């Protein structure tokens, strides 16, 4: 019980020992505006900026972007079939290779969405086209689902009109 008045005394002393100092506050605009205006030289000539870029920076940028997929044409809203996802990239790449051996006419994509690597296949304009492929794949890939995605324009079939 003797400690309680002691702490009260310390906190009270600490509270009174802090004084208000306006030098740490923000200055008013009336105080600073004349000082800034006196330091500006509006008659000075405009300056120039010269940027010296090392040629190695361009080579580093090319090296970093080397493995990126190039954009093949315009991307549009469409659908793909998500056939597999896993935290292991190697397993996802194996599933992609397995799909390509079964369906070489469709493109397959592996991308990373934390914490999993996803394998998505196809470039379908309508959800019905994607559902048709999903029905074929459901035996081999039981977790296949149709997802909306940005797709590359699908190849048009070459047919001749008679």
Secondary structure, 3 states (H helix, E strand, C coil): CHHHHHHHHHHHHHHHHCCCCHHHCCCCHHHHHHHHHHHCCCCCCCCCCCCCCCHHHHHHHHHHCCCCCCCCCCEEEEEEEEEEEECCHHHHHHHHHHHHHHCCCCCEEEEEECCEEEEEEEEECCHHHHHHHHHHHCCCCCCCEEEEEEEECCCCCCCCCC
